[in-house]
């Protein structure tokens, strides 16, 4: 961590240092069903609370502990949340509580809180838990009056504790809460499902079997839908959108056609709450019997059950929970007497605060719409992210008959290629692009080995069936190279002419971006490049201007986090040991910073935040002090190019020498393991949706630029990068991104994740400055209108 001194900033900014928690008491509880990542949220609340000078209390066993009081409500210390980040479930316990639903139960709970002067409550749970918290808040004044009448508290206690502030965080693996794109635990549950599906696919392939998988989701089909997208399932059943009458024949025909095209397996995913149009349940057993009876396929059922709740939280859930926990404490510090109870949410890539009851009411409206069989309305109320997933799944899973495809006379040739280093999720993006392109009536061509393969003529048509099973494959099946097109423009133009390529989709990293700049800049000289071109960012480094996220970086983060967990375990066993870990990323510190936040690192060195020998010394002293506490281990991450002189080996030698007698050191270079492995559910889904959107843009642009019997366009907005910016996926001309790019160090000049660095330092007990200018605004839940919107958030 580059130094502990607060950086100088402009006076116009708002800093959280002005928000003091002195004299305040905050209690944190987890309620309802457990979800991976809850512990990360508890840890963040405790550490941020202590950091601002507040007293923080654990309430064990959820609302039951609040009602029972006693040892269930304990003051938390900084060390008491150590090693929680990587643990699944909830360490402080959760319980369904009937007593809290009664007035007497809430009266007892209020008495227990007032005795400890707790007037700030952070609740992590589902919509039931949050609704209960809001009711408690609304009754608070009358509960205090009642306690005073009974002589259990005096007038001074009633006055001092007159207002109860509540902030909620949604912990639910089902992702069934309106107002947030992702709830804590959802991504980890998807990891469990996809691990099982990937394993099942290998055995299904061997025996030509059909597998019916039942996943959780009694009232919400998010897990079923996204896992179906992420593994390319043949059919999915979700409660929000029951299949049309006669689905039995349609499904069997689809499975049969899939086998006749050479597929050796079928995967069907059923949400536990799946129903038909008449409200009758569709069970996994019923689906299995139907397939056996109608098709005679060897069919097996796997019910995943509570496996989905278990295991270690994913990197995404740890980061989400940490961001939400810190934001929750800020919301409590800023709450005034008339601030409504709020819930901390994630929209796109931003943390936002929304009125709790607005979210709860919309969540209840979804169920009401389903009960009234208004299924389109239910899907719309679920939010833009859910709609996007459903539309993309429909596009990709069912190949339309040739008679249904757009007019073949207007079909175009679209080429797709990978450029740069391999990134997990590239294959999911290629599969999506190929299938959406074919559905739009285009002829799709695959270019092997990037621009090098392009100029050598390694171009061939790719069909629907050629990309079957690609979603779960790591690396790049098309082959990818770092070669730039600049020196081979004439040969590439010739190949475009030979194959009559009308549009180009490039999926790749920084070389893909530079390559697209070179091609678009050469349009004056080569008319062959006057075709629509779009780039989708795919690189583990996440260093592409114009996009907050890249395909592949989530998988790399999970690889880093998994390794750091094992290393921390080793360090805990040997005691007084510090590990120095080098991550990839070139000059971009995204993997080191966000990996450090997810792994609970003590210090992270990156190029974007210069550091000197004094900072290194301060970090050694910080670790020396830490070794005197009960947490006798350290974790330091270093981005590979953070400083040419302070190498990983130098930092290792320095820490070893300066820490002599207090701690010893070990060094670990993670290397290319960060590029490999099966893609995470996030990367599969993100790649699938972004590539589908890119091809739809290509179709629209081709239509607009088709004049006089040929495609021709030289306007800058037809050479674009499709990136995620804050809350939406947006197309940006690459020429306009030039000014936002540091080409020497291959990074964007502005990087959103640098705002997460103070948060990481706070959680590691460093004094720092945290700019909260863009936080703190209470927003409102927006209802999506029936028309299709172009803005779409990630997963």
Rosetta blueprint (number, residue, H / E / L):
1 X L
2 X L
3 X L
4 X L
5 X L
6 X L
7 X L
8 X L
9 X L
10 X L
11 X L
12 X L
13 X L
14 X L
15 X E
16 X H
17 X H
18 X H
19 X L
20 X L
21 X L
22 X L
23 X L
24 X L
25 X E
26 X E
27 X E
28 X E
29 X E
30 X E
31 X L
32 X L
33 X L
34 X L
35 X L
36 X L
37 X L
38 X H
39 X H
40 X H
41 X H
42 X H
43 X H
44 X H
45 X H
46 X H
47 X H
48 X H
49 X H
50 X H
51 X H
52 X L
53 X L
54 X L
55 X E
56 X E
57 X E
58 X E
59 X E
60 X L
61 X L
62 X H
63 X H
64 X H
65 X H
66 X H
67 X H
68 X H
69 X L
70 X H
71 X H
72 X H
73 X E
74 X E
75 X E
76 X L
77 X L
78 X L
79 X H
80 X H
81 X H
82 X L
83 X L
84 X L
85 X L
86 X L
87 X L
88 X L
89 X L
90 X L
91 X L
92 X L
93 X L
94 X L
95 X L
96 X L
97 X L
98 X L
99 X H
100 X H
101 X H
102 X L
103 X H
104 X H
105 X H
106 X H
107 X H
108 X H
109 X H
110 X H
111 X H
112 X H
113 X H
114 X H
115 X H
116 X L
117 X L
118 X L
119 X L
120 X E
121 X E
122 X E
123 X E
124 X E
125 X E
126 X L
127 X H
128 X H
129 X H
130 X H
131 X H
132 X H
133 X H
134 X H
135 X H
136 X H
137 X H
138 X H
139 X H
140 X H
141 X H
142 X H
143 X H
144 X H
145 X H
146 X H
147 X H
148 X H
149 X H
150 X L
151 X L
152 X L
153 X L
154 X L
155 X H
156 X H
157 X H
158 X H
159 X H
160 X H
161 X L
162 X L
163 X L
164 X L
165 X E
166 X E
167 X E
168 X E
169 X E
170 X E
171 X E
172 X L
173 X L
174 X L
175 X L
176 X L
177 X L
178 X L
179 X L
180 X L
181 X L
182 X L
183 X L
184 X E
185 X L
186 X H
187 X H
188 X H
189 X H
190 X H
191 X H
192 X H
193 X H
194 X H
195 X H
196 X H
197 X H
198 X H
199 X H
200 X H
201 X H
202 X H
203 X H
204 X H
205 X H
206 X H
207 X H
208 X L
209 X L
210 X E
211 X E
212 X E
213 X E
214 X E
215 X E
216 X L
217 X L
218 X L
219 X L
220 X L
221 X L
222 X H
223 X H
224 X H
225 X H
226 X H
227 X H
228 X H
229 X H
230 X H
231 X H
232 X L
233 X L
234 X L
235 X E
236 X E
237 X E
238 X L
239 X L
240 X L
241 X L
242 X L
243 X L
244 X L
245 X L
246 X L
247 X H
248 X H
249 X H
250 X H
251 X H
252 X H
253 X H
254 X H
255 X H
256 X H
257 X H
258 X H
259 X H
260 X H
261 X L
262 X L
263 X L
264 X L
265 X L
266 X E
267 X E
268 X E
269 X E
270 X E
271 X E
272 X L
273 X L
274 X L
275 X E
276 X L
277 X L
278 X L
279 X L
280 X L
281 X E
282 X L
283 X L
284 X H
285 X H
286 X H
287 X H
288 X H
289 X H
290 X H
291 X H
292 X H
293 X H
294 X H
295 X H
296 X L
297 X L
298 X L
299 X E
300 X E
301 X E
302 X E
303 X E
304 X L
305 X H
306 X H
307 X H
308 X H
309 X H
310 X L
311 X L
312 X L
313 X L
314 X L
315 X H
316 X H
317 X H
318 X H
319 X H
320 X H
321 X H
322 X H
323 X H
324 X H
325 X H
326 X H
327 X H
328 X H
329 X H
330 X H
331 X H
332 X H
333 X H
334 X H
335 X L
336 X L
337 X L
338 X L
339 X L
340 X L
341 X L
342 X E
343 X E
344 X E
345 X E
346 X E
347 X E
348 X L
349 X L
350 X E
351 X E
352 X E
353 X E
354 X E
355 X E
356 X H
357 X H
358 X H
359 X H
360 X H
361 X H
362 X H
363 X H
364 X H
365 X H
366 X H
367 X H
368 X H
369 X H
370 X H
371 X H
372 X L
373 X L
374 X L
375 X H
376 X H
377 X H
378 X H
379 X H
380 X H
381 X H
382 X H
383 X L
384 X H
385 X H
386 X H
387 X H
388 X H
389 X H
390 X H
391 X H
392 X H
393 X H
394 X H
395 X H
396 X H
397 X H
398 X L
399 X L
400 X L
401 X L
402 X H
403 X H
404 X H
405 X L
406 X L
407 X L
408 X H
409 X H
410 X H
411 X L
412 X L
413 X E
414 X E
415 X E
416 X E
417 X E
418 X E
419 X E
420 X L
421 X L
422 X L
423 X L
424 X L
425 X L
426 X H
427 X H
428 X H
429 X H
430 X H
431 X H
432 X H
433 X H
434 X H
435 X H
436 X H
437 X H
438 X H
439 X H
440 X L
441 X L
442 X L
443 X E
444 X E
445 X E
446 X E
447 X E
448 X L
449 X L
450 X H
451 X H
452 X H
453 X H
454 X H
455 X H
456 X L
457 X L
458 X L
459 X E
460 X E
461 X E
462 X L
463 X L
464 X H
465 X H
466 X H
467 X H
468 X L
469 X L
470 X L
471 X L
472 X L
473 X L
474 X L
475 X L
476 X L
477 X L
478 X L
479 X L
480 X E
481 X E
482 X L
483 X L
484 X L
485 X L
486 X H
487 X H
488 X H
489 X H
490 X H
491 X H
492 X H
493 X H
494 X H
495 X H
496 X H
497 X H
498 X H
499 X L
500 X L
501 X L
502 X L
503 X E
504 X E
505 X E
506 X E
507 X E
508 X E
509 X L
510 X H
511 X H
512 X H
513 X H
514 X H
515 X H
516 X H
517 X H
518 X H
519 X H
520 X H
521 X H
522 X H
523 X H
524 X H
525 X L
526 X L
527 X H
528 X H
529 X H
530 X L
531 X L
532 X E
533 X E
534 X E
535 X E
536 X E
537 X E
538 X E
539 X L
540 X L
541 X L
542 X L
543 X L
544 X L
545 X L
546 X L
547 X L
548 X L
549 X L
550 X L
551 X E
552 X L
553 X H
554 X H
555 X H
556 X H
557 X H
558 X H
559 X H
560 X H
561 X H
562 X H
563 X H
564 X H
565 X H
566 X H
567 X H
568 X H
569 X H
570 X H
571 X H
572 X H
573 X H
574 X H
575 X L
576 X L
577 X E
578 X E
579 X E
580 X E
581 X E
582 X E
583 X E
584 X L
585 X L
586 X L
587 X L
588 X L
589 X L
590 X H
591 X H
592 X H
593 X H
594 X H
595 X H
596 X H
597 X H
598 X H
599 X H
600 X L
601 X L
602 X L
603 X E
604 X E
605 X E
606 X L
607 X L
608 X L
609 X L
610 X L
611 X L
612 X L
613 X H
614 X H
615 X H
616 X H
617 X H
618 X H
619 X H
620 X H
621 X H
622 X H
623 X H
624 X H
625 X H
626 X H
627 X L
628 X L
629 X L
630 X L
631 X L
632 X L
633 X E
634 X E
635 X E
636 X E
637 X E
638 X E
639 X E
640 X L
641 X L
642 X L
643 X L
644 X L
645 X L
646 X L
647 X L
648 X H
649 X H
650 X H
651 X H
652 X H
653 X H
654 X H
655 X H
656 X H
657 X H
658 X H
659 X L
660 X L
661 X L
662 X L
663 X L
664 X E
665 X E
666 X E
667 X E
668 X E
669 X E
670 X L
671 X H
672 X H
673 X H
674 X H
675 X L
676 X L
677 X L
678 X L
679 X L
680 X L
681 X H
682 X H
683 X H
684 X H
685 X H
686 X H
687 X H
688 X H
689 X H
690 X H
691 X H
692 X H
693 X H
694 X H
695 X H
696 X H
697 X H
698 X H
699 X H
700 X H
701 X H
702 X H
703 X H
704 X H
705 X L
706 X E
707 X E
708 X L
709 X L
710 X E
711 X E
712 X L
713 X L
714 X L
715 X L
716 X H
717 X H
718 X H
719 X E
720 X E
721 X E
722 X E
723 X E
724 X E
725 X E
726 X L
727 X L
728 X E
729 X E
730 X E
731 X E
732 X E
733 X E
734 X H
735 X H
736 X H
737 X H
738 X H
739 X H
740 X H
741 X E
742 X E
743 X L
744 X L
745 X L
746 X L
747 X E
748 X E
749 X L
750 X L
751 X L
752 X H
753 X H
754 X H
755 X H
756 X H
757 X H
758 X H
759 X H
760 X H
761 X H
762 X H
763 X H
764 X L
765 X L
766 X L
767 X L
768 X L
769 X L
770 X L
771 X E
772 X L
773 X L
774 X L
775 X L
776 X L
777 X L
778 X E
779 X E
780 X L
781 X L
782 X L
783 X L
784 X L
785 X L
786 X L
787 X L
788 X L
789 X L
790 X L
791 X L
792 X L
793 X L
794 X L
795 X L
